[in-house]
């Protein structure tokens, strides 16, 4: 499908929950850029054809990639930045002037944006999930010197592989295990997302100064964040990471820096 305007999009299965079009269209409007950003439902069996069709469209600037494509997409595009080896998942595909496609990952930087002022060196983090988002989180935490990582995942084998690859100290627990004492708890799984199974955890073992960070943003206040607030724990919701990673992708797609001074207004739009 072609359009008279340059455009980018977000792909996934499901995709209705994505707020990326609201974010990018907000910035395009504020900057007066004549372009579009849309959501496109792409089932796993359709991914190869989708990439082939879009790469031939001169108006297509690229796409953000969400569940369940962040790992499979790596086989379909170039990887000049070594994302496969460093993170193991891609969330942004950019079309080059010669029609070639390159992949990168803006999730790691987006994840760190709201918590970058805290010194995480030597501290203990718990990561729920072992998929593409968890890979980006693990990479980001390693860069800031995290001391120990405990994975809580359905697939112990996959989580063990990620931990071994990272060379970090830590362990792997099943989903029904008691949480260890930790400084940071991150939900990097789709559990708790609208239409998905709830994430039910006993937060009692966490110390009073722990931070609970849920990457899910639909709903914005997840069951996990509600539970954390009942325990008087500090929380970070998924919008912070979403906006942070979107800003990096926007610059790659449209060659302009988003007007971050409008973040308060953008956030109000996203939670309306």
LUMVEXTI-201342 format. One line per field, with one value per atom (N, C-alpha, C): x, y, z. Coordinates in steps of 0.001 Angstrom, whole numbers. Layout:
residues N
x	c(X;...) .
y	c(Y;...) .
z	c(Z;...) .
This chain:
residues 272
x	c(840;0;875;587;1371;541;1208;542;1350;703;1403;2294;2158;2974;3938;5109;5971;5278;5510;4849;5700;5450;6007;4843;5098;4003;4538;3619;3965;3257;3952;3368;3381;2394;2319;1071;923;-236;-479;-1401;-2358;-1701;-2476;-1920;-2879;-4132;-5114;-4726;-3965;-3627;-2527;-1862;-689;-1052;-280;-434;618;1437;2489;1949;831;317;-49;-615;-946;307;1365;2614;3241;3433;4114;3286;1974;1136;1127;1200;1289;2545;3675;4938;4955;4433;4380;3580;2458;1611;2326;2968;3657;4806;5451;6592;6195;4921;4458;5024;5293;5838;4679;4670;3627;4004;3560;3843;2785;2817;1811;2488;1787;2231;981;1010;-194;135;-897;-752;-1164;-426;-722;-678;-1798;-1842;-1128;-82;690;804;169;254;1611;2080;3387;3558;2530;2633;2720;2399;2388;3642;4535;5652;6598;6950;7878;7292;6016;5369;5266;4980;4871;6183;7294;8597;8909;8591;8837;8045;6772;5923;6350;6614;6953;8322;9252;10590;10558;9525;9389;8591;8087;7272;8167;8371;9274;8783;7507;6973;7151;7437;7553;8913;8919;10167;10669;9762;10144;9028;9322;8277;8866;8055;8326;7765;8383;8025;7676;6494;6089;5774;5229;4939;4131;4457;5487;6693;6998;7941;9369;9678;10955;12173;11992;13122;13170;12035;11987;12405;12080;12374;13871;14704;16152;16650;15909;16308;15961;15235;14717;15357;16217;16831;18313;19040;20463;20643;21794;22068;23440;23594;24912;25412;24500;24905;25129;25011;25223;24160;22912;21811;21578;21716;21477;22384;23659;24614;24489;24194;24175;22863;21749;20441;19646;19644;18922;17489;17125;15772;15812;14956;14840;13430;13337;12017;11819;12835;12731;13429;12706;13245;13209;14335;14445;14835;14084;14366;15423;16461;17543;17288;18095;17911;18050;18835;19012;17992;16926;15829;16185;17404;17756;17140;16977;16370;17382;17475;18336;17481;17904;17185;18003;17312;17977;17034;17431;16594;16640;15485;15384;14786;14422;13802;14755;16029;16979;17125;17347;17479;16158;15047;13739;13443;13838;13639;14394;15629;16457;16066;15433;15172;14551;13485;12870;13594;14602;15293;16799;17199;18630;19306;18537;19132;19510;19091;19399;20653;21480;22683;22298;22338;21942;23132;24315;25502;25475;25698;25742;24400;23298;21975;21357;20230;19564;18267;18104;16885;16197;14871;14062;13347;13469;12823;11781;10529;9452;9393;9547;9509;10894;10932;12217;12141;11274;11118;11951;11511;12263;12435;11385;11493;12461;12418;13324;14772;15032;16387;16924;16066;16477;16708;15844;15992;17289;17571;18797;20034;20022;21149;21353;20242;20331;20860;20375;20817;22295;22754;24177;25037;24556;25318;25470;24500;24578;25123;25676;26386;25545;24364;23532;24352;24156;24972;24437;23105;22487;21134;20795;19500;18843;17596;16796;15667;15585;14481;13344;12122;10934;10215;10187;9698;9071;8169;7568;8570;9411;10435;11764;12027;13272;14482;14347;15462;15829;14811;15064;15680;15141;15664;17095;17371;18734;19723;19268;20117;20449;19457;19687;20664;20472;21338;22768;22918;24253;24942;24183;24737;25198;24501;24826;26058;26415;27538;27303;26033;25703;25403;25625;25259;23744;23169;21727;21163;19882;19197;17876;17180;15900;14886;13691;12617;11370;10549;9257;8277;7190;6247;5591;5464;4788;5747;7010;8005;7885;8376;8421;9507;9168;10140;11293;12488;13611;13571;14308;14476;15241;14740;15389;15135;16011;15884;14971;14824;14070;13325;12021;11195;10621;10883;10411;9522;8323;7491;7774;8520;8843;8073;6969;6115;4800;3974;2656;1607;1972;1010;516;-789;-1382;-1872;-1502;-1974;-3444;-4171;-5560;-5689;-6532;-6733;-5802;-4831;-3888;-4172;-3517;-3663;-3123;-3695;-3165;-1817;-1045;218;-27;23;-275;989;1510;2736;2541;3192;3240;4445;4187;5267;5815;5326;5749;7253;7972;9419;10233;9666;10433;10645;11832;12087;11311;11173;10344;10884;12166;12759;12845;12192;12232;11397;11749;11012;10362;9080;8351;8060;8493;8440;7686;6537;5739;5797;6311;6421;5075;4083;2731;2129;1455;819;-663;-1214;-2650;-3174;-3738;-4080;-2833;-2952;-1824;-1500;-2535;-2315;-2662;-1651;-1845;-2104;-2484;-2669;-1388;-253;1040;1304;1053;1300;334;-898;-1851;-1365;-881;-365;856;1723;2914;2544;1540;1111;517;-159;-704;416;1583;2754;3622;3116;3850;5203;5252;6484;6446;7602;7696;7409;6763;6388;6755;6951;7117;6196;5358;4441;5026;4335;4853;4919;4198;4228;5606;6313;7641;8577;8597;9443;8922;7607;7020;7408;7285;7626;9128;9937;11381;11868;11376;11823;11227;10014;9373;10146;10692;11443;12649;13336;14496;14071;12975;12488;12000;11337;10819;11946;13053;14201;14747;14746;15213;14260;12966;11974;11870;11827;11459;12577;13733;14875;14710;13885;13652;13580;13990;13934;12542;11887;10552;10566;9487;9396;9113;10146;9970;9454;9516;8982;7461;6842;5392;4980;5879;5620;4386;4181;3047;1739;1639;434;270;1384;1320;837;1348;932;-553;-1064;-2500;-3311;-2829;-3511;-3514;-2410;-2292;-3129;-3420;-4206;-5677;-6035;-7438;-8355) .
y	c(-1192;0;1242;2215;3427;4628;5708;6951;8099;9244;10399;11060;10673;11225;10174;10592;9640;9143;7900;7362;6281;6090;4974;4329;3240;2559;1640;1087;86;-1194;-2328;-3607;-4543;-5417;-6387;-7227;-8168;-9047;-9454;-8748;-7733;-6365;-5389;-4057;-2944;-3274;-2238;-1459;-2095;-1440;-400;-358;505;1991;2737;4183;4912;4164;4780;5756;5442;6424;7761;7732;8983;9808;9137;9835;10466;9663;10154;11222;11040;12047;13354;13268;14461;15249;14552;15218;15735;14971;15427;16720;16765;17957;19151;18946;20030;20595;19734;20165;20595;20419;20804;19937;18690;17762;17048;17086;16422;14953;14149;12717;12026;10707;9944;8827;8362;7215;6429;5138;4318;2997;2275;935;-83;-1182;-2221;-3588;-4288;-5632;-6597;-7236;-8205;-9488;-10532;-11832;-12464;-13387;-14008;-14570;-15208;-15815;-14771;-13524;-12460;-11589;-11841;-10923;-10837;-11947;-11941;-11151;-11400;-10671;-9192;-8869;-7466;-6731;-7307;-6673;-6503;-7514;-7429;-6315;-6191;-5162;-3761;-3580;-2242;-1776;-2686;-2291;-1760;-2108;-1626;-334;162;1381;2581;3500;4632;5604;5553;6451;5898;4609;3945;4237;4790;5150;4075;3173;2116;1811;999;623;314;531;2;-1403;-2255;-3672;-4040;-4607;-5055;-6545;-7074;-8504;-8990;-10166;-11129;-11168;-10052;-10067;-9627;-9233;-8580;-9469;-10760;-11672;-12177;-12590;-13113;-12054;-10785;-9710;-9599;-10061;-9951;-10742;-11769;-12582;-11925;-10822;-10226;-8900;-8368;-7057;-7095;-6053;-5955;-5499;-5805;-5514;-4849;-3612;-2974;-2647;-2511;-2160;-3327;-4545;-5726;-5932;-5592;-5730;-7191;-8081;-9507;-10001;-9647;-10124;-9373;-8073;-7264;-7330;-7393;-7390;-8645;-9025;-10219;-9966;-8701;-8359;-6978;-6781;-5479;-4930;-3615;-3006;-1868;-1595;-508;-904;-780;-1062;235;581;1838;1552;2143;1989;3004;2538;3397;3935;4905;5533;4530;3462;2460;1323;1551;589;-565;-618;-1655;-1331;-2353;-2188;-2536;-1669;-1957;-1999;-2811;-2927;-2404;-1868;-1411;-1639;-1182;-1345;-67;572;1789;1502;234;-121;70;-283;-219;1209;2149;3553;4094;3687;4133;3629;2391;1823;2613;2983;3659;5122;5738;7181;7644;7010;7517;7147;6265;5839;6088;6889;7106;7892;8630;9436;8608;7360;6476;5666;5478;4659;3196;2398;996;49;580;-273;-1124;-2423;-3358;-3756;-3260;-3552;-4778;-5202;-6447;-6106;-6643;-6438;-7767;-7736;-8891;-8546;-9403;-9188;-10272;-9855;-10795;-10950;-12185;-12434;-12669;-13286;-13589;-13402;-12479;-12222;-11047;-10423;-9333;-8134;-7745;-6599;-6888;-8117;-8500;-8444;-8795;-8738;-7306;-6355;-4952;-4437;-4826;-4425;-4965;-6226;-6846;-6134;-5817;-5101;-3748;-3020;-1690;-1768;-2735;-2872;-3245;-4053;-4411;-3179;-2288;-1086;-161;-185;711;0;-1210;-1874;-2600;-3094;-3850;-5018;-5304;-6329;-7732;-7873;-9202;-9107;-10144;-10194;-11541;-11487;-12704;-12657;-13675;-13787;-14590;-14132;-14902;-15146;-16391;-16653;-18031;-18158;-19451;-20395;-19831;-20635;-20456;-21368;-21291;-21446;-22264;-22493;-21208;-20506;-19260;-18215;-18093;-17115;-17446;-18726;-19145;-18802;-18948;-18609;-17128;-16296;-14851;-14475;-15054;-14739;-15184;-16370;-16881;-16000;-15573;-14725;-13371;-12888;-11568;-11600;-12787;-12962;-12268;-11975;-11349;-12413;-12055;-12919;-12931;-14071;-14102;-15501;-15609;-16889;-16799;-17931;-18016;-18681;-18103;-18636;-18882;-19854;-20045;-18943;-18841;-17745;-17763;-18925;-19010;-18952;-18661;-18616;-17324;-17354;-16158;-15222;-13960;-12994;-12825;-12620;-12311;-10833;-10467;-9047;-8427;-7336;-6719;-5222;-4498;-3041;-2586;-3438;-3062;-4272;-4121;-5173;-4647;-5360;-4938;-6003;-5618;-6529;-6280;-7188;-7093;-8141;-8608;-9592;-8919;-9584;-9022;-9292;-9985;-10273;-8973;-8894;-7670;-6728;-6987;-6164;-6471;-5479;-5685;-6872;-7829;-9014;-10162;-9934;-10979;-11435;-12498;-12977;-11943;-11867;-10933;-11405;-10460;-10786;-10689;-11815;-11864;-12226;-11256;-11445;-10967;-11618;-11155;-10233;-8938;-7961;-7802;-8601;-8509;-8600;-9455;-9573;-8350;-7451;-6302;-5303;-4715;-3704;-2430;-1594;-392;619;518;1465;900;-228;-842;-32;-146;490;-590;-405;-1345;-660;-1290;-698;-1669;-1245;-2105;-1549;-2325;-1875;-1865;-2542;-2538;-1146;-654;667;647;-542;-660;-1856;-1621;-320;380;1679;2432;2036;1969;1501;23;-788;-2236;-2762;-4024;-4650;-4650;-4825;-4812;-3447;-2369;-1032;-707;-1152;-956;-1652;-2886;-3635;-2937;-2411;-1717;-481;239;1440;1075;-63;-518;-829;-1187;-1452;-205;934;2209;2153;1451;1365;2380;2886;3795;3021;3673;2991;3831;3137;3763;3011;3741;3064;2980;2246;1960;3136;4223;5370;6017;6021;6651;5973;4646;3929;4091;4044;4153;5473;6563;7873;7969;7435;7495;6763;5533;4782;5360;5912;6505;7720;8492;9690;9327;8259;7819;7320;6573;6060;7192;8178;9312;10013;10187;10855;10028;8710;7837;7852;7886;7858;9189;10275;11574;12618;12260;13159;14425;14383;15565;15142;16051;15788;16114;15193;15466;16627;17377;18485;17969;17519;16892;17858;19149;20126;20022;19285;19107;17787;17165;15843;15803;16855;16867;16799;17579;17579;16241;15678;14387;13305;13295;12284;12392;13620;13810;13220;13387;12824;11309;10719;9275;8593;9296;8686;9094;9898;10349;9178) .
z	c(0;0;0;-852;-926;-527;-267;100;-459;-624;-1179;-145;1098;2177;2704;3160;3855;5120;5482;6664;7317;8592;9351;10081;10768;11455;12544;13303;14305;13905;14017;13649;14848;14890;15971;15859;16765;16814;18267;18973;18502;18369;17864;17675;18112;18370;18721;19966;20868;22132;21982;20834;20676;20724;21473;21547;20706;20001;19194;18150;17445;16481;17125;18314;19009;19278;19707;20041;18803;17777;16582;15860;15793;15136;15916;17239;18082;17732;17640;17321;15887;14942;13552;13436;14137;14117;14733;15881;16564;15726;14953;14154;12744;12408;11080;9970;10269;9274;8570;7255;6476;6289;7205;7183;8035;8043;8784;9564;10569;11351;11705;11469;11633;12327;12667;13241;12192;12113;11124;11799;11727;12294;11356;11874;11094;11908;11427;12081;11767;12604;12365;10956;10424;9096;7986;8293;7292;7318;8268;8493;7288;6701;5564;4400;4078;2977;3294;4542;4945;4688;5122;4940;3457;2647;1217;553;929;340;767;2052;2543;2031;1912;1453;26;-729;-2107;-2198;-1090;-1066;-751;-1690;-1455;-383;-42;988;2401;2505;3812;4424;5630;6296;7252;7645;8569;9534;10534;11484;12854;13848;15176;15231;16026;16081;17511;17700;19028;18971;20067;20157;18959;18414;18847;17905;17242;16118;16436;17663;17946;17724;17776;17577;16129;15593;14222;13207;13462;12518;12235;13163;12978;11771;11370;10226;8894;8932;7695;7329;8196;7952;8312;7898;8232;9673;10230;11636;11787;11277;11312;12711;13661;15018;15949;15430;16265;17319;16983;17942;18310;17329;17600;18726;18665;19664;20989;20929;22153;22919;22200;22850;22506;21235;20834;20438;20196;19760;19123;18118;17455;17629;17797;17888;16900;16067;15100;13807;12684;11358;10562;9936;9199;7759;6817;5391;4980;4311;3866;2454;2046;738;-402;-200;-1246;-1160;-363;-163;763;1257;2222;3580;4408;5730;6805;7802;8951;10212;11161;12414;13575;14561;15773;16956;18123;19316;20137;20273;21083;22459;22706;23984;25167;24968;26081;26594;25677;26078;26606;25991;26471;27867;28142;29476;30539;30256;31251;31473;30487;30547;31873;32381;33608;34903;34821;36051;35977;35007;34772;35889;36683;37746;38978;39024;40154;39863;40861;40724;40965;39914;40012;40150;40227;40301;41563;41382;42495;43059;42511;43073;42422;42980;42573;41850;40640;39865;39606;39601;39223;37925;36915;35629;35417;35199;34890;33379;32891;31452;30895;29695;29063;27551;27116;25688;25216;24112;23512;24415;25134;26039;27180;27686;28775;28317;27076;26544;26556;26139;26125;27538;28463;29859;30436;30171;30678;30140;28853;28247;28918;29119;29729;31156;31924;33312;33395;32471;32466;32208;31325;31006;32207;33132;34292;35530;35336;36415;37433;37032;37975;38535;39800;40438;40308;40308;40282;39606;38836;38148;38411;38840;38981;37963;37127;36176;36806;36592;36939;35621;35162;33815;33702;32730;32459;31815;30976;30321;31050;31973;32716;31822;30762;29846;29109;28622;27895;28825;30024;30984;31385;31580;31941;30844;29587;28459;28418;28691;28709;29817;30976;32110;31837;31269;30959;29918;28915;27864;28418;29426;29985;30885;31385;32319;33652;33968;35240;36295;37525;38648;38771;39111;39295;39301;39021;39023;38304;38230;37536;38454;38530;39367;38533;38925;38244;38637;37891;38096;39481;40092;41382;42567;42316;43399;44203;45428;46263;45731;45614;45119;46101;45585;46475;46861;47887;48188;47024;46506;45352;45370;44692;44627;43499;42476;41286;40753;40542;39958;38649;37553;36241;35631;35219;34443;32966;32346;30930;30135;30702;30044;29658;28827;28507;29577;30643;31707;32341;32504;33047;31980;30710;29600;29335;28851;28485;27541;27899;27079;27393;28286;28678;30108;30524;31894;32872;34065;35069;35600;36114;36771;38266;38935;40358;41131;41868;42636;44058;44983;46366;46491;46669;46746;48151;49076;50469;50681;49939;50166;49742;48948;48481;49612;49718;50748;50464;51462;51338;50331;50009;49065;47648;47386;46063;45066;43791;42707;41850;41537;40693;39359;38273;36939;36038;35514;34635;33223;32285;30907;30191;30755;30179;30333;29285;29370;29015;28773;28519;29307;30510;31101;31660;31869;32378;33817;34658;36030;36090;35969;35954;37365;37421;38720;39528;38850;39538;40168;39439;39978;41124;41011;42103;43369;43201;44351;44942;44079;44561;45373;44917;45641;46998;47056;48344;49324;48797;49643;49815;49344;49441;48741;47623;46844;45697;45325;44190;42900;41934;40694;39470;38362;37050;36099;35350;34434;33039;32158;30830;29881;30169;29267;29205;30317;30334;29340;29354;28407;26992;26830;25493;24828;25570;25018;24747;25656;25494;24260;24044;22874;21596;21690;20513;20019;20943;20560;19705;20066;19296;17919;17864;16585;15685;16249;15484;14728;15412;14779;13619;13768;12698;11506;11766;10694;9948;10711;10130;10154;10705;10675;11479;12519;13353;14815;15691;17131;17660;18371;18905;19896;19987;20943;22350;23049;24347;25407;25131;26082;26202;25285;25315;25961;26700;27272;28178;28958;29885;29092;28036;27214;26496;26032;25350;26306;27504;28477;28790;28906;29140;27997;26770;25602;25662;26097;26094;27175;28242;29330;29277;28281;28157;27814) .
